[in-house]
Amino acid sequence: MQEHFHFTTDRAKIQKQYAAIFFFVSAQLSSIQMYLQRRN
């Protein structure tokens, strides 16, 4: 039971990290698109 709880908390941590990375990358992409649009 304790092992299962530990596993689920690890998965939650990993999912949070993936979410943070995803939001960071999407923000970077949107700023890059704006930059390219201003250049054209």
PAZAPA-4460 file (N, C-alpha, C; in steps of 0.05 Angstrom, whole numbers, plus 32768, in hexadecimal, padded with zeros to 4 digits):
% residues 40
    n_x    n_y    n_z   ca_x   ca_y   ca_z    c_x    c_y    c_z   seq   type   mol
   8011   7FE8   8000   8000   8000   8000   8012   8019   8000     1      M     A
   8026   8019   8011   8037   8031   8012   8047   8034   7FF8     2      Q     A
   8050   801E   7FED   805E   801F   7FD4   804D   802B   7FBE     3      E     A
   8034   8023   7FBD   8022   802D   7FA9   801E   804C   7FAC     4      H     A
   801B   8055   7FC5   8019   8071   7FCA   8032   8080   7FC1     5      F     A
   8049   8075   7FC7   8062   8082   7FBF   8063   8083   7FA1     6      H     A
   805B   806E   7F93   805B   806E   7F76   8049   8084   7F6B     7      F     A
   8031   8086   7F76   801F   809A   7F6B   8029   80B7   7F70     8      T     A
   8036   80BC   7F87   8041   80D6   7F8B   8058   80DC   7F78     9      T     A
   8068   80C8   7F72   807E   80CC   7F5E   8072   80D2   7F43    10      D     A
   805D   80C4   7F3B   8050   80C9   7F21   8045   80E6   7F21    11      R     A
   8039   80EE   7F37   802E   8109   7F37   8045   811E   7F34    12      A     A
   805B   8119   7F41   8072   812B   7F3E   807B   812C   7F22    13      K     A
   807E   8115   7F15   8087   8114   7EF9   8073   8122   7EE7    14      I     A
   8059   811E   7EEC   8045   812B   7EDB   8047   814A   7EDF    15      Q     A
   804C   8153   7EF7   804E   8170   7EFB   8066   817B   7EEC    16      K     A
   807C   816C   7EED   8094   8175   7EDE   808E   8176   7EC0    17      Q     A
   8081   8162   7EB5   807A   8162   7E99   8068   817A   7E93    18      Y     A
   8055   8180   7EA4   8043   8196   7EA0   8052   81B1   7EA0    19      A     A
   8065   81B3   7EB2   8075   81CC   7EB4   8085   81CF   7E9A    20      A     A
   8092   81B9   7E91   80A2   81BA   7E78   8090   81C1   7E61    21      I     A
   8079   81B5   7E5F   8066   81BA   7E49   805E   81D7   7E48    22      F     A
   8057   81E2   7E5F   804E   81FE   7E60   8066   8211   7E58    23      F     A
   807E   820A   7E62   8095   821A   7E5B   809A   821A   7E3D    24      F     A
   809A   8202   7E31   809F   81FF   7E14   808A   820E   7E04    25      V     A
   8070   820B   7E0C   805B   8218   7DFD   805D   8236   7DFE    26      S     A
   8066   8240   7E16   806A   825D   7E18   8080   8266   7E06    27      A     A
   8096   8257   7E05   80AC   825E   7DF4   80A4   825E   7DD7    28      Q     A
   8094   8249   7DCF   808B   8248   7DB3   807A   825F   7DAB    29      L     A
   8068   8268   7DBD   8057   827E   7DB7   8067   8298   7DB4    30      S     A
   807B   829B   7DC5   808C   82B4   7DC3   809C   82B3   7DA9    31      S     A
   80A6   829B   7DA2   80B5   8299   7D89   80A3   829F   7D71    32      I     A
   808A   8295   7D71   8078   829B   7D5B   8072   82B9   7D59    33      Q     A
   806F   82C7   7D70   806A   82E4   7D70   8083   82F2   7D64    34      M     A
   809A   82E9   7D6C   80B3   82F5   7D62   80B5   82F2   7D44    35      Y     A
   80AF   82DA   7D39   80B1   82D5   7D1D   809C   82E6   7D0E    36      L     A
   8084   82E8   7D19   806F   82F8   7D0C   8077   8315   7D0B    37      Q     A
   8084   8320   7D20   808C   833C   7D1F   80A2   8340   7D0B    38      R     A
   80B3   832C   7D07   80C9   832F   7CF3   80BE   8331   7CD7    39      R     A
   80AA   8321   7CD1   809F   8321   7CB5   8092   833B   7CAE    40      N     A
***
